[in-house]
Amino acid sequence: MELIEVKSKAEAKEFLHLPVKIYSHDPDWCRPLNQDIEAVFDEKKNKFFRHGQCTRWILRKDGEVIGRVAAFINHKTANKEPQPTGGMGFFECINSREAAFKLFDTCKEWLKQRGMEAMDGPINFGERDAWWGLLVDGFTPVPYKMNYNPRYYQSFFEEYGFKNYFEQWCYSIKVADRPQEKFYVRHAAISANPDFSSAHLKKNQLAKYAEDFRQVYNKAWVKHGSGKQLEQHQVLGFFKKMKPVMDEKIIWFVYHKGQPVGTWVNLPDINAIFRKFNGKFGWLEKLRFIYHLKRKKEKKMIGFVFGIIPEHQGKGVDAYLIVEAANFMQSKMLYDDLEMQWVGDFNPKMIAVCEDLGAWRSRTLITYRYLFDRNKEFKRHPVL
């Protein structure tokens, strides 16, 4: 077997096209957009290169590519762990334990040479909302930028010595299902207080709702992940980028005395459209994409963000937000299904919300961790 670090355009193309062979007989696989994968490894497009480093490899046997992998370090978060920890991801491999272990060894040695003592994987050289975790249950077509993989990958990770650092659970529910009665009781109590109000996003006021989202995010989530607060220009840029795929009727906010205190962001299942494009997204695919969006034939929406700022948690504001949005969405019935992604097994509050709604766990991914010192005690992700 020959391991090659990806440096040329030809090698990058081989890295990009290997999954086509791996998943050639899997009807549930949706090929990611080529531009999305390439953007991860483009220093001009991926902001994580400003405070990190990354490389990738392909593995050949008898002239044929049989595996690929990437390794990376985010210097802003690497040393916040119990030990310096890097990452590996974008792993694809034929059903060969020898080939898989060679790819894992390559990542380990590259990270060790740069002072790391552990590696998480499969993860993204970027935010947790994309390409994060190994799918181990729920092998159905996945939402946009979610990892999908053959079942045999799990044995590769676990036999190599990776341990379950945390699980990411997705929950599904029928949009028409009525929430439990206690949600309506809590909703009634909050509704009686004139200080509270709700609204769904309006595209003609995108800057306002981007700022509302930023305020909620920075209070509710800033302690998770990198701990970095979002800047106004970042969020507005993201909202503008997502505007073409937004359905304003499924993105909701709750306010207290006019100030945003909670949000629930859902988007249509755009991967159901992208799977028609075989990884391409040129001008023709963009026209087709707009056409399919306008037809509103996709009846599934994906829940990306749900949160209440700490000062208003445990007061029924979450129930108020859910019922306000549910009443509106059920009256329109534009969607049949909702999949909420992803809820960490370390987040009992969010798990309780999903289970109280009557949602069922429809998908499980695992983020693994491998300690280079095999005698060191392994610790799972702390509970929030």
C-alpha positions as a Markdown table, in Angstrom:
| # | Residue | x | y | z |
|---|---|---|---|---|
| 1 | Met | 0.0 | 0.0 | 0.0 |
| 2 | Glu | 1.2 | 3.5 | -0.9 |
| 3 | Leu | 0.3 | 6.5 | 1.3 |
| 4 | Ile | 0.3 | 9.9 | -0.5 |
| 5 | Glu | -0.2 | 13.3 | 1.0 |
| 6 | Val | -2.6 | 15.3 | -1.2 |
| 7 | Lys | -0.9 | 18.2 | -2.8 |
| 8 | Ser | -1.8 | 18.2 | -6.5 |
| 9 | Lys | -5.1 | 18.8 | -8.2 |
| 10 | Ala | -5.1 | 15.2 | -9.5 |
| 11 | Glu | -4.7 | 13.9 | -5.9 |
| 12 | Ala | -7.4 | 16.2 | -4.6 |
| 13 | Lys | -9.7 | 14.8 | -7.3 |
| 14 | Glu | -8.9 | 11.3 | -6.2 |
| 15 | Phe | -9.6 | 12.2 | -2.6 |
| 16 | Leu | -13.0 | 13.7 | -3.7 |
| 17 | His | -14.1 | 10.8 | -5.9 |
| 18 | Leu | -13.2 | 7.7 | -3.7 |
| 19 | Pro | -16.7 | 7.7 | -1.9 |
| 20 | Val | -18.3 | 7.2 | -5.3 |
| 21 | Lys | -16.8 | 3.7 | -5.4 |
| 22 | Ile | -17.4 | 3.0 | -1.7 |
| 23 | Tyr | -21.1 | 3.8 | -1.9 |
| 24 | Ser | -21.8 | 2.6 | -5.4 |
| 25 | His | -24.4 | 0.1 | -4.2 |
| 26 | Asp | -25.9 | 2.1 | -1.4 |
| 27 | Pro | -29.1 | 3.9 | -2.4 |
| 28 | Asp | -29.3 | 5.8 | 0.9 |
| 29 | Trp | -26.0 | 7.6 | 0.3 |
| 30 | Cys | -26.2 | 11.2 | -0.9 |
| 31 | Arg | -23.0 | 12.4 | -2.5 |
| 32 | Pro | -21.9 | 15.7 | -0.8 |
| 33 | Leu | -21.4 | 18.7 | -2.9 |
| 34 | Asn | -17.8 | 18.7 | -4.2 |
| 35 | Gln | -17.5 | 22.4 | -3.4 |
| 36 | Asp | -18.4 | 21.8 | 0.2 |
| 37 | Ile | -15.7 | 19.2 | 0.8 |
| 38 | Glu | -13.1 | 21.2 | -1.1 |
| 39 | Ala | -13.9 | 24.3 | 0.9 |
| 40 | Val | -12.8 | 22.6 | 4.1 |
| 41 | Phe | -9.2 | 22.2 | 2.7 |
| 42 | Asp | -9.1 | 25.7 | 1.1 |
| 43 | Glu | -7.1 | 28.1 | 3.2 |
| 44 | Lys | -8.9 | 31.0 | 1.5 |
| 45 | Lys | -12.4 | 29.6 | 2.4 |
| 46 | Asn | -11.9 | 27.9 | 5.7 |
| 47 | Lys | -11.3 | 30.4 | 8.5 |
| 48 | Phe | -10.0 | 27.6 | 10.8 |
| 49 | Phe | -6.7 | 27.8 | 8.9 |
| 50 | Arg | -6.2 | 31.1 | 10.7 |
| 51 | His | -5.6 | 29.3 | 13.9 |
| 52 | Gly | -5.0 | 25.7 | 12.8 |
| 53 | Gln | -3.4 | 23.4 | 10.4 |
| 54 | Cys | -4.6 | 20.5 | 8.3 |
| 55 | Thr | -3.5 | 17.9 | 5.8 |
| 56 | Arg | -5.0 | 14.9 | 4.0 |
| 57 | Trp | -3.9 | 11.7 | 2.4 |
| 58 | Ile | -5.0 | 9.1 | -0.1 |
| 59 | Leu | -4.1 | 5.4 | 0.2 |
| 60 | Arg | -3.3 | 3.4 | -3.0 |
| 61 | Lys | -3.0 | -0.3 | -3.6 |
| 62 | Asp | -1.9 | -1.6 | -7.0 |
| 63 | Gly | -2.5 | 1.9 | -8.4 |
| 64 | Glu | -6.0 | 2.1 | -7.1 |
| 65 | Val | -7.2 | 4.5 | -4.4 |
| 66 | Ile | -8.6 | 2.4 | -1.5 |
| 67 | Gly | -8.7 | 4.9 | 1.3 |
| 68 | Arg | -8.5 | 8.5 | 2.4 |
| 69 | Val | -8.3 | 10.6 | 5.6 |
| 70 | Ala | -7.5 | 14.0 | 6.9 |
| 71 | Ala | -5.8 | 15.2 | 10.2 |
| 72 | Phe | -6.0 | 18.7 | 11.7 |
| 73 | Ile | -5.4 | 20.8 | 14.8 |
| 74 | Asn | -7.5 | 23.7 | 16.0 |
| 75 | His | -5.0 | 25.6 | 18.2 |
| 76 | Lys | -7.8 | 27.6 | 19.8 |
| 77 | Thr | -9.3 | 24.5 | 21.4 |
| 78 | Ala | -6.6 | 21.8 | 21.2 |
| 79 | Asn | -5.1 | 22.6 | 24.6 |
| 80 | Lys | -8.4 | 23.2 | 26.5 |
| 81 | Glu | -8.9 | 19.4 | 26.8 |
| 82 | Pro | -7.4 | 17.2 | 29.6 |
| 83 | Gln | -4.7 | 16.7 | 27.1 |
| 84 | Pro | -3.7 | 18.4 | 23.8 |
| 85 | Thr | -6.2 | 16.9 | 21.3 |
| 86 | Gly | -6.3 | 17.1 | 17.5 |
| 87 | Gly | -8.8 | 15.7 | 15.1 |
| 88 | Met | -9.2 | 13.3 | 12.2 |
| 89 | Gly | -12.0 | 13.0 | 9.7 |
| 90 | Phe | -13.1 | 12.6 | 6.1 |
| 91 | Phe | -12.2 | 9.0 | 6.5 |
| 92 | Glu | -13.3 | 6.6 | 3.7 |
| 93 | Cys | -12.0 | 3.1 | 3.2 |
| 94 | Ile | -12.7 | -0.2 | 1.5 |
| 95 | Asn | -13.5 | -3.0 | 3.9 |
| 96 | Ser | -9.9 | -3.6 | 4.9 |
| 97 | Arg | -8.8 | -3.5 | 8.5 |
| 98 | Glu | -5.2 | -3.2 | 7.4 |
| 99 | Ala | -5.9 | -0.2 | 5.2 |
| 100 | Ala | -8.0 | 1.5 | 7.9 |
| 101 | Phe | -5.4 | 1.1 | 10.6 |
| 102 | Lys | -2.7 | 2.5 | 8.3 |
| 103 | Leu | -4.8 | 5.6 | 7.8 |
| 104 | Phe | -5.4 | 5.9 | 11.6 |
| 105 | Asp | -1.7 | 5.4 | 12.3 |
| 106 | Thr | -0.9 | 8.2 | 9.8 |
| 107 | Cys | -3.1 | 10.7 | 11.6 |
| 108 | Lys | -1.8 | 9.7 | 15.0 |
| 109 | Glu | 1.8 | 10.1 | 14.0 |
| 110 | Trp | 1.2 | 13.5 | 12.3 |
| 111 | Leu | -0.6 | 14.8 | 15.4 |
| 112 | Lys | 2.0 | 13.4 | 17.8 |
| 113 | Gln | 4.8 | 15.2 | 15.8 |
| 114 | Arg | 2.8 | 18.4 | 16.5 |
| 115 | Gly | 2.5 | 18.0 | 20.2 |
| 116 | Met | -0.9 | 16.3 | 20.4 |
| 117 | Glu | -1.7 | 13.5 | 22.9 |
| 118 | Ala | -5.0 | 12.4 | 21.6 |
| 119 | Met | -7.3 | 12.6 | 18.5 |
| 120 | Asp | -11.0 | 12.9 | 18.1 |
| 121 | Gly | -12.8 | 11.5 | 15.1 |
| 122 | Pro | -14.3 | 11.4 | 12.7 |
| 123 | Ile | -14.8 | 15.2 | 13.0 |
| 124 | Asn | -14.6 | 18.3 | 10.9 |
| 125 | Phe | -11.8 | 20.9 | 10.5 |
| 126 | Gly | -14.5 | 23.4 | 11.3 |
| 127 | Glu | -17.7 | 23.8 | 13.3 |
| 128 | Arg | -19.6 | 20.9 | 14.9 |
| 129 | Asp | -22.6 | 21.5 | 12.7 |
| 130 | Ala | -20.9 | 19.7 | 9.7 |
| 131 | Trp | -19.2 | 16.3 | 9.1 |
| 132 | Trp | -19.1 | 15.4 | 12.8 |
| 133 | Gly | -19.3 | 11.9 | 14.2 |
| 134 | Leu | -19.6 | 8.3 | 12.9 |
| 135 | Leu | -23.1 | 7.1 | 12.0 |
| 136 | Val | -23.9 | 3.9 | 13.9 |
| 137 | Asp | -27.7 | 3.8 | 13.9 |
| 138 | Gly | -30.3 | 5.3 | 11.5 |
| 139 | Phe | -28.8 | 4.4 | 8.1 |
| 140 | Thr | -31.3 | 6.4 | 6.1 |
| 141 | Pro | -30.6 | 9.5 | 3.9 |
| 142 | Val | -29.0 | 12.1 | 6.1 |
| 143 | Pro | -29.5 | 15.9 | 6.3 |
| 144 | Tyr | -27.2 | 18.3 | 4.6 |
| 145 | Lys | -23.5 | 18.1 | 5.7 |
| 146 | Met | -24.1 | 15.1 | 8.1 |
| 147 | Asn | -21.7 | 12.2 | 7.9 |
| 148 | Tyr | -22.9 | 8.9 | 6.4 |
| 149 | Asn | -20.8 | 5.8 | 6.3 |
| 150 | Pro | -20.8 | 2.0 | 5.9 |
| 151 | Arg | -21.7 | 0.1 | 9.0 |
| 152 | Tyr | -18.3 | -1.6 | 9.0 |
| 153 | Tyr | -16.5 | 1.6 | 9.9 |
| 154 | Gln | -17.6 | 1.3 | 13.5 |
| 155 | Ser | -15.6 | -1.9 | 14.0 |
| 156 | Phe | -12.5 | -0.2 | 12.5 |
| 157 | Phe | -12.6 | 2.6 | 15.0 |
| 158 | Glu | -13.4 | 0.5 | 18.0 |
| 159 | Glu | -10.9 | -2.3 | 17.2 |
| 160 | Tyr | -8.2 | 0.3 | 16.7 |
| 161 | Gly | -8.8 | 1.6 | 20.2 |
| 162 | Phe | -11.0 | 4.6 | 19.8 |
| 163 | Lys | -13.4 | 5.1 | 22.7 |
| 164 | Asn | -16.9 | 6.7 | 22.8 |
| 165 | Tyr | -16.3 | 10.3 | 23.8 |
| 166 | Phe | -19.9 | 11.3 | 23.2 |
| 167 | Glu | -22.9 | 10.4 | 21.2 |
| 168 | Gln | -25.0 | 12.7 | 19.0 |
| 169 | Trp | -28.7 | 11.8 | 18.9 |
| 170 | Cys | -31.2 | 12.9 | 16.2 |
| 171 | Tyr | -34.9 | 13.0 | 17.1 |
| 172 | Ser | -37.8 | 12.7 | 14.7 |
| 173 | Ile | -41.4 | 13.6 | 15.1 |
| 174 | Lys | -44.5 | 14.1 | 12.9 |
| 175 | Val | -45.3 | 17.8 | 12.5 |
| 176 | Ala | -49.0 | 17.0 | 12.9 |
| 177 | Asp | -48.4 | 15.4 | 16.3 |
| 178 | Arg | -49.8 | 17.4 | 19.2 |
| 179 | Pro | -47.3 | 18.1 | 22.0 |
| 180 | Gln | -48.0 | 16.8 | 25.5 |
| 181 | Glu | -50.7 | 18.7 | 27.5 |
| 182 | Lys | -48.1 | 20.1 | 29.9 |
| 183 | Phe | -46.6 | 22.1 | 27.0 |
| 184 | Tyr | -50.0 | 23.9 | 26.6 |
| 185 | Val | -50.3 | 24.5 | 30.4 |
| 186 | Arg | -46.9 | 26.2 | 30.4 |
| 187 | His | -47.6 | 28.0 | 27.2 |
| 188 | Ala | -50.8 | 29.4 | 28.7 |
| 189 | Ala | -48.9 | 30.7 | 31.8 |
| 190 | Ile | -46.3 | 32.5 | 29.6 |
| 191 | Ser | -49.0 | 33.8 | 27.2 |
| 192 | Ala | -50.8 | 35.5 | 30.1 |
| 193 | Asn | -47.7 | 37.6 | 30.7 |
| 194 | Pro | -47.7 | 40.6 | 28.2 |
| 195 | Asp | -44.0 | 40.9 | 28.5 |
| 196 | Phe | -43.6 | 37.8 | 26.3 |
| 197 | Ser | -44.2 | 37.6 | 22.5 |
| 198 | Ser | -43.2 | 35.4 | 19.6 |
| 199 | Ala | -42.5 | 35.9 | 15.9 |
| 200 | His | -41.2 | 33.9 | 12.9 |
| 201 | Leu | -38.4 | 35.3 | 10.8 |
| 202 | Lys | -39.2 | 37.6 | 8.0 |
| 203 | Lys | -36.8 | 37.7 | 5.1 |
| 204 | Asn | -37.3 | 41.4 | 4.5 |
| 205 | Gln | -35.9 | 42.1 | 8.0 |
| 206 | Leu | -33.0 | 39.7 | 7.8 |
| 207 | Ala | -30.5 | 41.9 | 9.6 |
| 208 | Lys | -32.9 | 42.3 | 12.6 |
| 209 | Tyr | -33.4 | 38.5 | 13.0 |
| 210 | Ala | -29.7 | 37.8 | 12.4 |
| 211 | Glu | -28.9 | 40.1 | 15.4 |
| 212 | Asp | -31.7 | 38.5 | 17.5 |
| 213 | Phe | -30.2 | 35.1 | 16.8 |
| 214 | Arg | -26.7 | 36.3 | 17.6 |
| 215 | Gln | -27.8 | 37.6 | 21.0 |
| 216 | Val | -29.5 | 34.4 | 21.9 |
| 217 | Tyr | -26.6 | 32.3 | 20.7 |
| 218 | Asn | -23.9 | 34.3 | 22.6 |
| 219 | Lys | -25.8 | 33.8 | 25.8 |
| 220 | Ala | -27.1 | 30.3 | 25.4 |
| 221 | Trp | -24.2 | 28.5 | 23.6 |
| 222 | Val | -21.0 | 30.5 | 24.0 |
| 223 | Lys | -19.8 | 28.2 | 26.8 |
| 224 | His | -19.9 | 25.2 | 24.4 |
| 225 | Gly | -17.5 | 24.4 | 21.6 |
| 226 | Ser | -14.8 | 27.1 | 21.1 |
| 227 | Gly | -16.4 | 29.5 | 23.6 |
| 228 | Lys | -16.1 | 32.3 | 21.1 |
| 229 | Gln | -18.9 | 34.8 | 20.7 |
| 230 | Leu | -20.3 | 35.4 | 17.3 |
| 231 | Glu | -19.8 | 38.8 | 15.7 |
| 232 | Gln | -22.7 | 40.7 | 14.0 |
| 233 | His | -21.1 | 40.5 | 10.6 |
| 234 | Gln | -20.6 | 36.7 | 10.9 |
| 235 | Val | -24.2 | 36.0 | 11.7 |
| 236 | Leu | -25.6 | 38.4 | 9.1 |
| 237 | Gly | -23.3 | 36.8 | 6.5 |
| 238 | Phe | -24.5 | 33.4 | 7.4 |
| 239 | Phe | -28.1 | 34.4 | 7.2 |
| 240 | Lys | -27.6 | 36.0 | 3.8 |
| 241 | Lys | -25.9 | 32.9 | 2.6 |
| 242 | Met | -28.8 | 30.7 | 3.9 |
| 243 | Lys | -31.6 | 33.1 | 2.7 |
| 244 | Pro | -32.3 | 31.2 | -0.6 |
| 245 | Val | -33.1 | 28.0 | 1.4 |
| 246 | Met | -34.8 | 29.6 | 4.4 |
| 247 | Asp | -38.5 | 29.1 | 4.9 |
| 248 | Glu | -39.4 | 32.1 | 7.2 |
| 249 | Lys | -42.4 | 30.2 | 8.6 |
| 250 | Ile | -40.2 | 27.6 | 10.4 |
| 251 | Ile | -37.7 | 29.9 | 12.0 |
| 252 | Trp | -39.0 | 31.2 | 15.3 |
| 253 | Phe | -38.0 | 33.6 | 18.1 |
| 254 | Val | -39.4 | 34.4 | 21.6 |
| 255 | Tyr | -39.0 | 37.9 | 23.2 |
| 256 | His | -39.2 | 39.2 | 26.7 |
| 257 | Lys | -39.9 | 43.0 | 26.8 |
| 258 | Gly | -38.8 | 43.2 | 23.2 |
| 259 | Gln | -35.5 | 41.4 | 23.8 |
| 260 | Pro | -34.8 | 38.0 | 22.2 |
| 261 | Val | -34.5 | 35.2 | 24.7 |
| 262 | Gly | -35.0 | 32.1 | 22.6 |
| 263 | Thr | -34.9 | 30.7 | 19.1 |
| 264 | Trp | -35.8 | 27.6 | 17.1 |
| 265 | Val | -34.2 | 27.4 | 13.7 |
| 266 | Asn | -35.5 | 24.8 | 11.2 |
| 267 | Leu | -34.6 | 24.5 | 7.5 |
| 268 | Pro | -36.1 | 22.5 | 4.7 |
| 269 | Asp | -34.3 | 19.2 | 4.0 |
| 270 | Ile | -32.2 | 20.5 | 1.1 |
| 271 | Asn | -30.2 | 17.3 | 0.9 |
| 272 | Ala | -33.2 | 15.6 | -0.6 |
| 273 | Ile | -32.6 | 18.0 | -3.6 |
| 274 | Phe | -28.8 | 17.9 | -3.6 |
| 275 | Arg | -28.9 | 14.1 | -3.9 |
| 276 | Lys | -30.1 | 14.6 | -7.5 |
| 277 | Phe | -26.9 | 16.5 | -8.5 |
| 278 | Asn | -24.2 | 13.9 | -8.0 |
| 279 | Gly | -21.9 | 16.3 | -6.2 |
| 280 | Lys | -22.1 | 19.1 | -8.7 |
| 281 | Phe | -23.5 | 22.6 | -8.1 |
| 282 | Gly | -22.9 | 24.7 | -11.2 |
| 283 | Trp | -25.3 | 27.2 | -12.8 |
| 284 | Leu | -27.6 | 24.4 | -14.1 |
| 285 | Glu | -27.8 | 22.7 | -10.7 |
| 286 | Lys | -28.5 | 26.0 | -9.1 |
| 287 | Leu | -31.4 | 26.6 | -11.4 |
| 288 | Arg | -32.7 | 23.2 | -10.7 |
| 289 | Phe | -32.3 | 23.7 | -7.0 |
| 290 | Ile | -34.4 | 26.9 | -7.1 |
| 291 | Tyr | -37.0 | 25.2 | -9.1 |
| 292 | His | -37.3 | 22.3 | -6.6 |
| 293 | Leu | -37.4 | 24.7 | -3.7 |
| 294 | Lys | -40.2 | 26.7 | -5.2 |
| 295 | Arg | -42.2 | 23.5 | -5.8 |
| 296 | Lys | -42.0 | 22.8 | -2.1 |
| 297 | Lys | -42.2 | 19.0 | -2.7 |
| 298 | Glu | -39.8 | 18.2 | 0.1 |
| 299 | Lys | -42.0 | 17.4 | 3.2 |
| 300 | Lys | -39.2 | 17.1 | 5.8 |
| 301 | Met | -37.6 | 19.9 | 7.8 |
| 302 | Ile | -34.4 | 19.7 | 9.8 |
| 303 | Gly | -34.1 | 21.3 | 13.2 |
| 304 | Phe | -30.7 | 22.9 | 13.6 |
| 305 | Val | -30.9 | 25.1 | 16.6 |
| 306 | Phe | -33.1 | 25.3 | 19.7 |
| 307 | Gly | -32.2 | 27.3 | 22.8 |
| 308 | Ile | -33.3 | 29.6 | 25.6 |
| 309 | Ile | -30.9 | 32.0 | 27.3 |
| 310 | Pro | -29.9 | 30.9 | 30.8 |
| 311 | Glu | -32.0 | 33.6 | 32.6 |
| 312 | His | -35.2 | 32.2 | 31.2 |
| 313 | Gln | -34.5 | 28.5 | 31.3 |
| 314 | Gly | -36.7 | 26.3 | 33.5 |
| 315 | Lys | -39.6 | 28.8 | 33.4 |
| 316 | Gly | -41.7 | 27.3 | 30.6 |
| 317 | Val | -40.3 | 29.6 | 27.9 |
| 318 | Asp | -39.2 | 26.6 | 25.9 |
| 319 | Ala | -42.8 | 25.3 | 26.0 |
| 320 | Tyr | -44.1 | 28.7 | 25.0 |
| 321 | Leu | -41.8 | 28.8 | 21.9 |
| 322 | Ile | -42.6 | 25.2 | 20.9 |
| 323 | Val | -46.4 | 25.7 | 21.1 |
| 324 | Glu | -46.3 | 29.1 | 19.3 |
| 325 | Ala | -44.3 | 27.6 | 16.4 |
| 326 | Ala | -46.3 | 24.3 | 16.4 |
| 327 | Asn | -49.7 | 26.0 | 16.3 |
| 328 | Phe | -48.6 | 28.0 | 13.3 |
| 329 | Met | -46.8 | 25.2 | 11.4 |
| 330 | Gln | -49.6 | 22.7 | 12.0 |
| 331 | Ser | -52.2 | 25.1 | 10.7 |
| 332 | Lys | -50.2 | 25.4 | 7.4 |
| 333 | Met | -49.0 | 21.8 | 7.2 |
| 334 | Leu | -46.2 | 22.6 | 4.8 |
| 335 | Tyr | -44.2 | 19.8 | 6.2 |
| 336 | Asp | -44.9 | 16.3 | 7.4 |
| 337 | Asp | -41.7 | 15.4 | 9.3 |
| 338 | Leu | -39.2 | 17.1 | 11.5 |
| 339 | Glu | -35.7 | 15.7 | 12.4 |
| 340 | Met | -33.9 | 17.5 | 15.1 |
| 341 | Gln | -30.1 | 17.4 | 14.9 |
| 342 | Trp | -28.0 | 16.9 | 16.8 |
| 343 | Val | -28.4 | 16.5 | 20.5 |
| 344 | Gly | -25.3 | 15.5 | 22.5 |
| 345 | Asp | -25.8 | 12.7 | 25.1 |
| 346 | Phe | -24.1 | 15.2 | 27.5 |
| 347 | Asn | -27.1 | 17.6 | 27.2 |
| 348 | Pro | -29.9 | 16.2 | 29.5 |
| 349 | Lys | -32.0 | 19.4 | 29.2 |
| 350 | Met | -32.3 | 19.2 | 25.5 |
| 351 | Ile | -32.8 | 15.4 | 25.6 |
| 352 | Ala | -35.7 | 16.0 | 28.0 |
| 353 | Val | -37.3 | 18.6 | 25.7 |
| 354 | Cys | -37.1 | 16.1 | 22.7 |
| 355 | Glu | -38.5 | 13.2 | 24.7 |
| 356 | Asp | -41.3 | 15.3 | 26.2 |
| 357 | Leu | -42.3 | 16.3 | 22.7 |
| 358 | Gly | -42.8 | 12.6 | 22.0 |
| 359 | Ala | -40.0 | 12.5 | 19.5 |
| 360 | Trp | -38.1 | 9.2 | 18.9 |
| 361 | Arg | -34.4 | 8.8 | 18.5 |
| 362 | Ser | -34.0 | 8.2 | 14.8 |
| 363 | Arg | -30.3 | 8.5 | 14.3 |
| 364 | Thr | -27.1 | 8.1 | 16.4 |
| 365 | Leu | -23.6 | 9.2 | 15.6 |
| 366 | Ile | -20.5 | 8.7 | 17.8 |
| 367 | Thr | -17.6 | 11.1 | 18.3 |
| 368 | Tyr | -14.7 | 8.9 | 19.3 |
| 369 | Arg | -11.5 | 9.8 | 21.1 |
| 370 | Tyr | -8.1 | 8.0 | 21.0 |
| 371 | Leu | -5.5 | 8.6 | 23.7 |
| 372 | Phe | -2.0 | 8.1 | 22.4 |
| 373 | Asp | -0.9 | 7.1 | 25.9 |
| 374 | Arg | -2.8 | 3.8 | 26.2 |
| 375 | Asn | -2.3 | 3.8 | 30.0 |
| 376 | Lys | -3.9 | 7.1 | 30.6 |
| 377 | Glu | -7.4 | 7.2 | 32.0 |
| 378 | Phe | -10.1 | 7.8 | 29.4 |
| 379 | Lys | -12.9 | 10.3 | 30.3 |
| 380 | Arg | -16.1 | 10.9 | 28.4 |
| 381 | His | -17.4 | 14.4 | 27.6 |
| 382 | Pro | -18.6 | 16.1 | 30.8 |
| 383 | Val | -22.4 | 16.5 | 31.3 |
| 384 | Leu | -23.7 | 20.0 | 30.8 |
